[in-house]
Amino acid sequence: MTDLDLSPPLAPQPDAPASALRELAGLLPGRVLLPGNPGWDRARLGWTVSVDQHPIAVVTVHDAEDVVAAVTCAARHGLTVSPQPVGHGATTALTGTVLLRTGSLQELTIDVERRVARVGAGVKWGTLLAALEPTGLLALAGSSPDPSIVGFTLGGGLSWFSRALGMTAHSVVAFDIVDAEGTQRRLSPASDPDLFWAMCGGGGDFGVVLAVEIMLDHVGPIVGGRMLWPLEMARPVLRAFRQITADAPDELTLWAHLFRFPPMPELPELIRGRAFVAVDMTFLGSETEANRLVSRLRQLPAQVIDTVGLVPLSQLGGIAAEPVDPMPTQEYSELLRGLDDATLDRLVDAVGADADVPLTVVQIRHLGGALTRATAEDGPHGAIAEEYSVFCLGVPVAPGLPESIEAAFGEVRTALSEQRSGRTLFNFLGAESDLGSTFSAEARARLRRVKATTDPAGVFRSNRPV
Ligand SMILES: Cc1cc2nc3c(=O)[nH]c(=O)nc-3n(C[C@H](O)[C@H](O)[C@H](O)COP(=O)(O)OP(=O)(O)OC[C@H]3O[C@@H](n4cnc5c(N)ncnc54)[C@H](O)[C@@H]3O)c2cc1C
């Protein structure tokens, strides 16, 4: 089958007819903010405030009827709708669209017997994990409590537990959506196989999700925490990380970090203005076994912090302790086929204690396990054969910093060049990236066919349009 060219309907519409926006404001009184209205400049931005989004309106929806009204009006007038609950995935691709704030859609029910959670489009991971804690059931959450479950899952979702249980999107049982005709529909693998497949990792280009139902897993204890050393220890710590991950059981997940914490008063004194190497971990099993698995790291000298122990589900976000307040960021991420000591040495030369680079975080996540066993039918990501990912973050708060951060990303790319696969997971794409580096040509073609069938007029635009 041939690739379909969808560019005309996806073009931005900066000059939306004033009458269309007036109609929208009349349909949803008090919920539509337009350029020039008080608060506009904050409302138009996402969590990543350095991304200069210029929608034509920001609409706060409170229920399914609001979503239907907004989508129907937009479709009638040729406007494009972009849901954005939180804005971790902010991008200028949303310029010219009607930005739909879905954060108020807070439905949350947990069916313990069926092991299914139903979560509204605005529910964040922290809320679901706290609700799950007394049930003994686990959902495939990532590092931060802050992203919405729907936004995270539509992009595939790389969880702490993906090595054992796969991508979060592969645990979806059903989506409730409003489609391009403004109709409310329930999607399952049986009812809409192609559309369901596309939404299990292909993003929000196909409808407004009202709620998602995800399968939960029984878990015993979760062991987790952070081990931290001065950045000067990066070489031995990264080598031990590589050795442990080389034959780790799927239940063990290790993420290594090189941190340069800014001298901000809100940071704890112990880390403020200092640089560290850290290994964060989770283990689905006993504390004794977890301790045995990471003993090689524990034997290294000069450890500053070791928080590894039993973690209540509600405290999972505390392991990586990522910031939750909106901030400016600049990011680079890529998958790595493998790691060897020579590559790690080059990385330490490029961004270790002796380098002067404006990178707040360089993170290496261990992948593998169930991620390698997925199939092309599970979702557009298919199997992820690469064993590791790298993610770098800089905070561009001063003139000249964006250029030096970009140059530091270049240093990381050069250091890792022998292991880079050229592929980046959907949820880790930078603000201006497209899907060219994420999915195979076959998966991209299938996504475009689904888009052409389900939304031929381009009513919806995701942060990473297919
Ligand atoms: C601190 C931090 C930690 C992170 N950790 C991880 C991690 O461990 N694993 C991982 O996989 N990712 C991670 N991410 C990336 C994150 O999952 C993605 O950026 C995700 O898109 C964020 O969800 P959000 O709710 O903030 O997204 P938003 O930016 O609000 O939305 C992202 C996109 O999702 C789609 N979307 C959202 N809601 C709807 C809806 N109701 N209907 C249709 N489409 C919708 C839209 O296309 C939208 O553009 C992390 C991000 C941050 C900032």
The ligand as an SDF file (V2000), in Angstrom:
LIG
                    3D

 53 58  0  0  0  0  0  0  0  0999 V2000
    9.6210   14.6400   34.4590 C   0  0  0  0  0  0  0  0  0  0  0  0
    9.1860   13.7480   33.3370 C   0  0  0  0  0  0  0  0  0  0  0  0
    9.3340   12.3780   33.4380 C   0  0  0  0  0  0  0  0  0  0  0  0
    8.9340   11.5380   32.4110 C   0  0  0  0  0  0  0  0  0  0  0  0
    9.1090   10.1920   32.5500 N   0  0  0  0  0  0  0  0  0  0  0  0
    8.6870    9.3670   31.5730 C   0  0  0  0  0  0  0  0  0  0  0  0
    8.8040    7.9550   31.7030 C   0  0  0  0  0  0  0  0  0  0  0  0
    9.3130    7.4370   32.7010 O   0  0  0  0  0  0  0  0  0  0  0  0
    8.3550    7.1830   30.6880 N   0  0  0  0  0  0  0  0  0  0  0  0
    7.7560    7.7150   29.5720 C   0  0  0  0  0  0  0  0  0  0  0  0
    7.3200    6.9690   28.7120 O   0  0  0  0  0  0  0  0  0  0  0  0
    7.6380    9.0450   29.4300 N   0  0  0  0  0  0  0  0  0  0  0  0
    8.0960    9.8770   30.3830 C   0  0  0  0  0  0  0  0  0  0  0  0
    7.9790   11.2220   30.2330 N   0  0  0  0  0  0  0  0  0  0  0  0
    7.4210   11.7580   28.9850 C   0  0  0  0  0  0  0  0  0  0  0  0
    5.9030   11.9030   29.1060 C   0  0  0  0  0  0  0  0  0  0  0  0
    5.3100   10.6580   29.2960 O   0  0  0  0  0  0  0  0  0  0  0  0
    5.3300   12.4820   27.8180 C   0  0  0  0  0  0  0  0  0  0  0  0
    5.8590   13.7680   27.6330 O   0  0  0  0  0  0  0  0  0  0  0  0
    3.7940   12.5270   27.8740 C   0  0  0  0  0  0  0  0  0  0  0  0
    3.2950   12.9900   26.6580 O   0  0  0  0  0  0  0  0  0  0  0  0
    3.4080   13.4370   28.9770 C   0  0  0  0  0  0  0  0  0  0  0  0
    2.0570   13.4380   29.2700 O   0  0  0  0  0  0  0  0  0  0  0  0
    1.3470   14.8340   29.6180 P   0  0  0  0  0  0  0  0  0  0  0  0
    0.1000   14.4760   30.2400 O   0  0  0  0  0  0  0  0  0  0  0  0
    2.2370   15.7620   30.3210 O   0  0  0  0  0  0  0  0  0  0  0  0
    1.3090   15.2910   28.1460 O   0  0  0  0  0  0  0  0  0  0  0  0
    0.7930   16.5500   27.3320 P   0  0  0  0  0  0  0  0  0  0  0  0
    1.9730   17.2680   26.8230 O   0  0  0  0  0  0  0  0  0  0  0  0
   -0.2270   17.3070   28.0660 O   0  0  0  0  0  0  0  0  0  0  0  0
    0.1670   15.7250   26.1360 O   0  0  0  0  0  0  0  0  0  0  0  0
    1.0100   15.0130   25.2640 C   0  0  0  0  0  0  0  0  0  0  0  0
    0.2480   14.5740   24.0620 C   0  0  0  0  0  0  0  0  0  0  0  0
   -0.5920   13.4900   24.4080 O   0  0  0  0  0  0  0  0  0  0  0  0
   -1.7740   13.5390   23.6360 C   0  0  0  0  0  0  0  0  0  0  0  0
   -2.9090   13.5900   24.5470 N   0  0  0  0  0  0  0  0  0  0  0  0
   -2.9000   13.8950   25.8530 C   0  0  0  0  0  0  0  0  0  0  0  0
   -4.1530   13.7680   26.3530 N   0  0  0  0  0  0  0  0  0  0  0  0
   -4.9420   13.4020   25.3380 C   0  0  0  0  0  0  0  0  0  0  0  0
   -6.3250   13.1160   25.2150 C   0  0  0  0  0  0  0  0  0  0  0  0
   -7.1630   13.1880   26.2420 N   0  0  0  0  0  0  0  0  0  0  0  0
   -6.7970   12.7470   23.9980 N   0  0  0  0  0  0  0  0  0  0  0  0
   -5.9750   12.6510   22.9260 C   0  0  0  0  0  0  0  0  0  0  0  0
   -4.6750   12.9280   22.9870 N   0  0  0  0  0  0  0  0  0  0  0  0
   -4.1560   13.2850   24.1740 C   0  0  0  0  0  0  0  0  0  0  0  0
   -1.7140   14.7910   22.7910 C   0  0  0  0  0  0  0  0  0  0  0  0
   -1.2870   14.4440   21.4900 O   0  0  0  0  0  0  0  0  0  0  0  0
   -0.6700   15.6310   23.4870 C   0  0  0  0  0  0  0  0  0  0  0  0
    0.0190   16.4870   22.5900 O   0  0  0  0  0  0  0  0  0  0  0  0
    8.3680   12.0740   31.2360 C   0  0  0  0  0  0  0  0  0  0  0  0
    8.2190   13.4630   31.1220 C   0  0  0  0  0  0  0  0  0  0  0  0
    8.6420   14.2880   32.1530 C   0  0  0  0  0  0  0  0  0  0  0  0
    8.4940   15.7780   31.9980 C   0  0  0  0  0  0  0  0  0  0  0  0
  1  2  1  0
  2  3  1  0
  2 52  2  0
  3  4  2  0
  4  5  1  0
  4 50  1  0
  5  6  2  0
  6  7  1  0
  6 13  1  0
  7  8  2  0
  7  9  1  0
  9 10  1  0
 10 11  2  0
 10 12  1  0
 12 13  2  0
 13 14  1  0
 14 15  1  0
 14 50  1  0
 15 16  1  0
 16 17  1  0
 16 18  1  0
 18 19  1  0
 18 20  1  0
 20 21  1  0
 20 22  1  0
 22 23  1  0
 23 24  1  0
 24 25  2  0
 24 26  1  0
 24 27  1  0
 27 28  1  0
 28 29  2  0
 28 30  1  0
 28 31  1  0
 31 32  1  0
 32 33  1  0
 33 34  1  0
 33 48  1  0
 34 35  1  0
 35 36  1  0
 35 46  1  0
 36 37  1  0
 36 45  1  0
 37 38  2  0
 38 39  1  0
 39 40  1  0
 39 45  2  0
 40 41  1  0
 40 42  2  0
 42 43  1  0
 43 44  2  0
 44 45  1  0
 46 47  1  0
 46 48  1  0
 48 49  1  0
 50 51  2  0
 51 52  1  0
 52 53  1  0
M  END
$$$$
